[in-house]
Amino acid sequence: MRTAVIFTAMLMPHWLKASAGGDLGRTSRVVAALFAAGLLLSACRLSVATRTSVGTPTTTAAASAFTLPPPSTGFAGAPATDFVGSCRHLLDGVATAAPLAADPVALVTSDRLAPIPGAAARSVFMTRPLARPEDYLAESTVEHPDVRLAALRRDGFQNGVMVDFNIGSQAASAYVLRFAGPAEAVDYMRVHVDDVCPIALSADRLDGLPGISYLRDDHAARAIFVAGNTEVNLELCPCFDAETAATVRGWAAAVAAQLASGR
């Protein structure tokens, strides 16, 4: 999957160069550009599929940022001295959600979500409404779907949406999941974080927000946080830029501010 991203990213400039240089007809240039963008986004989407495992959060003081070599395997109850355990402890002390004064589903589906800092103008590539927990699982690759499904049902999943964006030759995604209330959204976020820690290269608590940012083992950058009754999950393709981890944190801060302001 990681190879697919690299291969597609390498080929795209050649396809676009051929188009710009007149080597293709007008229709062929349009088709080539769309085909290249679609392949890149598909490769990025495949490379950032989510896996699942289970952990038990605690309520001690929040851990600081860290970057440690990940272990070969991760499992429930990993001691806090290893990477997986330390990653899972980043949410220690998180009990409340960030303010929510705007409808994140409406913002995402209408492409009015706060822009990515420093990025070019974006366009919506694909939108997938999520009416049931099963709809989310159908759109996600998870190792233990029964664990995720149980959490979605327990926390009163209401609805959500998954949107993919094109940003020039790059790609990004936003996932919005709404639950019965803020406490339920925080509970689900803990399950989510437990899922991703075993496949993270680095992780950090988001500044001023109930959530984390992390860099996956395929170098896709993500930020997860809760606002009101909603979990927001932002993702940048690993080909986005050289500072994807910092960029996704900035995007999360911008989105959180937008949700709090109601604009």
C-alpha positions as CSV (number, residue, x, y, z in Angstrom):
1,M,0.0,0.0,0.0
2,R,2.8,2.4,0.9
3,T,4.4,1.5,-2.4
4,A,1.2,2.4,-4.3
5,V,1.3,5.9,-2.8
6,I,5.0,6.4,-3.8
7,F,4.5,4.9,-7.3
8,T,1.5,7.0,-8.0
9,A,3.1,10.2,-6.7
10,M,6.1,9.5,-8.9
11,L,4.0,9.0,-12.0
12,M,1.7,12.0,-11.5
13,P,4.2,14.7,-12.6
14,H,5.0,12.8,-15.8
15,W,1.3,12.4,-16.6
16,L,0.6,16.1,-15.9
17,K,3.8,17.1,-17.9
18,A,2.7,15.2,-20.9
19,S,-0.7,16.8,-20.7
20,A,0.7,20.3,-20.3
21,G,3.2,19.8,-23.1
22,G,0.5,19.0,-25.7
23,D,1.4,15.3,-26.0
24,L,-2.3,14.5,-25.3
25,G,-5.5,15.8,-26.8
26,R,-7.8,18.1,-24.8
27,T,-10.1,15.3,-23.7
28,S,-7.1,13.0,-23.0
29,R,-5.5,15.7,-20.9
30,V,-8.6,16.0,-18.7
31,V,-8.9,12.2,-18.4
32,A,-5.2,11.8,-17.6
33,A,-5.4,14.5,-14.8
34,L,-8.5,13.0,-13.3
35,F,-7.1,9.5,-13.5
36,A,-3.9,10.6,-11.8
37,A,-5.7,12.4,-9.0
38,G,-8.0,9.4,-8.5
39,L,-5.1,6.9,-8.3
40,L,-3.2,9.1,-5.9
41,L,-6.2,9.5,-3.6
42,S,-7.1,5.8,-3.8
43,A,-3.5,4.9,-2.9
44,C,-3.5,7.3,0.0
45,R,-6.8,6.0,1.2
46,L,-5.5,2.4,1.1
47,S,-2.3,3.3,2.9
48,V,-4.1,4.9,5.8
49,A,-6.7,2.1,6.6
50,T,-7.5,1.9,10.3
51,R,-6.8,-1.2,12.5
52,T,-8.3,-1.9,15.9
53,S,-7.1,-3.3,19.3
54,V,-8.4,-2.8,22.8
55,G,-6.8,-0.9,25.8
56,T,-7.9,0.4,29.2
57,P,-7.5,4.1,29.8
58,T,-6.7,5.5,33.2
59,T,-7.3,8.9,34.8
60,T,-3.8,9.9,35.9
61,A,-2.0,13.1,34.8
62,A,-1.7,13.6,31.0
63,A,1.5,12.3,29.4
64,S,3.8,14.6,27.4
65,A,4.8,14.4,23.8
66,F,7.1,11.6,22.8
67,T,8.7,9.8,19.9
68,L,9.9,6.3,20.6
69,P,10.6,3.3,18.5
70,P,7.3,1.4,18.3
71,P,7.3,-2.3,19.5
72,S,6.8,-5.1,17.0
73,T,3.3,-5.8,18.5
74,G,0.8,-3.9,20.6
75,F,-1.8,-5.3,22.9
76,A,-4.2,-4.4,25.7
77,G,-2.6,-3.5,29.0
78,A,0.8,-2.6,27.5
79,P,2.9,-1.0,30.3
80,A,3.1,2.8,30.1
81,T,6.9,2.5,29.8
82,D,6.7,1.3,26.2
83,F,5.5,3.3,23.2
84,V,2.0,1.8,22.9
85,G,1.3,2.3,26.6
86,S,2.7,5.8,26.6
87,C,0.6,6.6,23.5
88,R,-2.6,5.4,25.2
89,H,-1.9,7.5,28.3
90,L,-1.9,10.7,26.2
91,L,-5.6,10.9,26.9
92,D,-5.3,10.5,30.7
93,G,-7.3,13.2,32.4
94,V,-9.4,14.0,29.3
95,A,-13.1,14.0,30.5
96,T,-14.8,16.8,28.6
97,A,-15.2,17.7,25.0
98,A,-14.3,21.0,23.3
99,P,-17.1,23.5,22.6
100,L,-19.4,22.9,19.7
101,A,-21.5,25.7,18.2
102,A,-21.6,24.6,14.6
103,D,-22.8,21.5,12.7
104,P,-19.6,19.7,11.7
105,V,-21.4,17.3,9.3
106,A,-22.9,20.3,7.5
107,L,-19.5,22.1,7.3
108,V,-17.8,19.0,6.0
109,T,-20.4,18.1,3.4
110,S,-20.6,21.6,2.1
111,D,-16.8,22.0,1.9
112,R,-16.9,24.8,4.5
113,L,-14.5,23.1,6.9
114,A,-11.6,25.3,8.0
115,P,-8.8,25.2,5.4
116,I,-5.6,23.3,5.9
117,P,-2.8,25.8,6.9
118,G,-0.5,26.7,4.0
119,A,-2.4,24.4,1.5
120,A,-3.8,25.2,-1.9
121,A,-7.5,25.4,-2.5
122,R,-9.2,22.1,-2.2
123,S,-12.2,20.4,-3.8
124,V,-14.4,17.5,-2.6
125,F,-13.5,14.3,-4.3
126,M,-16.0,11.9,-2.6
127,T,-18.6,12.1,0.2
128,R,-20.0,9.1,2.0
129,P,-22.9,9.6,4.5
130,L,-22.8,7.3,7.6
131,A,-26.3,6.6,8.8
132,R,-25.5,3.4,10.9
133,P,-22.4,2.1,12.7
134,E,-22.2,-0.6,10.0
135,D,-21.8,2.1,7.3
136,Y,-18.7,3.4,9.0
137,L,-17.2,-0.1,9.3
138,A,-18.0,-0.8,5.6
139,E,-15.9,2.3,4.7
140,S,-13.0,1.4,7.1
141,T,-10.6,-1.4,7.3
142,V,-10.4,-2.5,10.9
143,E,-8.7,-5.5,12.5
144,H,-11.4,-6.1,15.1
145,P,-14.7,-4.8,13.7
146,D,-16.6,-6.4,16.6
147,V,-14.7,-4.1,19.1
148,R,-15.4,-1.0,17.1
149,L,-19.0,-1.9,16.5
150,A,-19.6,-2.5,20.2
151,A,-18.2,0.9,21.0
152,L,-20.2,2.6,18.4
153,R,-23.4,1.1,19.7
154,R,-22.5,1.5,23.4
155,D,-21.8,5.2,22.8
156,G,-25.0,5.9,20.9
157,F,-23.7,6.5,17.4
158,Q,-26.2,8.8,15.6
159,N,-24.7,9.6,12.2
160,G,-21.7,10.9,10.5
161,V,-19.9,11.5,7.2
162,M,-16.6,10.7,5.5
163,V,-15.2,13.2,3.0
164,D,-12.1,13.0,0.8
165,F,-10.5,16.1,-0.6
166,N,-8.2,16.8,-3.6
167,I,-5.7,19.6,-2.9
168,G,-3.7,20.0,-6.1
169,S,-1.8,16.7,-6.4
170,Q,-2.3,16.0,-2.7
171,A,-5.1,14.4,-0.7
172,A,-6.8,14.8,2.7
173,S,-9.8,13.4,4.5
174,A,-12.2,14.3,7.3
175,Y,-14.3,11.9,9.3
176,V,-17.1,13.1,11.5
177,L,-18.9,10.8,13.9
178,R,-21.8,12.0,16.1
179,F,-22.7,10.2,19.4
180,A,-25.4,10.4,22.1
181,G,-23.5,13.1,24.0
182,P,-20.1,14.6,24.8
183,A,-19.2,11.9,27.4
184,E,-20.0,9.2,24.9
185,A,-17.9,10.8,22.2
186,V,-14.9,11.0,24.6
187,D,-15.4,7.3,25.4
188,Y,-15.4,6.4,21.8
189,M,-12.3,8.5,21.2
190,R,-10.5,6.4,23.8
191,V,-11.3,3.2,22.0
192,H,-10.1,4.9,18.7
193,V,-6.8,6.0,20.3
194,D,-6.3,2.5,21.7
195,D,-6.7,1.2,18.2
196,V,-4.1,3.4,16.5
197,C,-1.3,3.5,19.1
198,P,0.2,0.1,18.0
199,I,0.7,1.4,14.5
200,A,1.9,4.9,15.3
201,L,5.5,6.1,14.9
202,S,4.9,9.2,17.0
203,A,2.1,10.8,18.9
204,D,1.4,14.0,20.8
205,R,-1.4,15.5,22.9
206,L,-3.2,18.3,20.9
207,D,-2.6,21.7,22.5
208,G,-5.7,22.9,24.3
209,L,-7.9,20.2,22.8
210,P,-9.2,16.8,24.0
211,G,-7.4,14.6,21.5
212,I,-4.1,13.6,19.9
213,S,-2.2,13.8,16.7
214,Y,-0.1,11.0,15.5
215,L,2.1,9.8,12.6
216,R,1.2,6.3,11.3
217,D,3.7,3.7,10.4
218,D,3.0,4.6,6.7
219,H,3.7,8.3,7.5
220,A,0.1,9.4,7.1
221,A,-0.7,12.1,9.7
222,R,-3.9,12.2,11.6
223,A,-5.5,14.3,14.4
224,I,-8.4,13.1,16.5
225,F,-10.4,15.3,18.9
226,V,-13.9,15.6,20.3
227,A,-16.1,18.7,20.1
228,G,-19.5,18.4,21.8
229,N,-21.0,15.1,20.9
230,T,-18.8,14.7,17.8
231,E,-15.5,13.0,17.1
232,V,-13.5,14.7,14.4
233,N,-10.8,12.8,12.7
234,L,-8.5,14.6,10.2
235,E,-6.1,12.9,7.8
236,L,-3.4,14.1,5.5
237,C,-1.9,11.8,2.8
238,P,1.8,11.0,3.4
239,C,2.6,12.8,0.2
240,F,1.2,16.1,1.5
241,D,4.3,17.8,2.7
242,A,7.5,17.3,4.7
243,E,5.8,18.5,7.9
244,T,2.5,16.6,7.8
245,A,2.4,16.0,11.6
246,A,2.7,19.8,12.3
247,T,0.3,20.6,9.5
248,V,-2.5,18.2,10.7
249,R,-2.1,19.7,14.2
250,G,-2.6,23.2,12.8
251,W,-5.6,22.0,10.8
252,A,-7.2,20.5,13.9
253,A,-6.7,23.8,15.8
254,A,-8.4,25.7,13.0
255,V,-11.3,23.3,12.8
256,A,-11.8,23.3,16.6
257,A,-11.8,27.1,16.6
258,Q,-14.4,27.1,13.8
259,L,-16.6,24.6,15.6
260,A,-16.4,26.6,18.8
261,S,-17.2,29.9,17.1
262,G,-20.2,28.6,15.2
263,R,-18.9,29.9,11.8
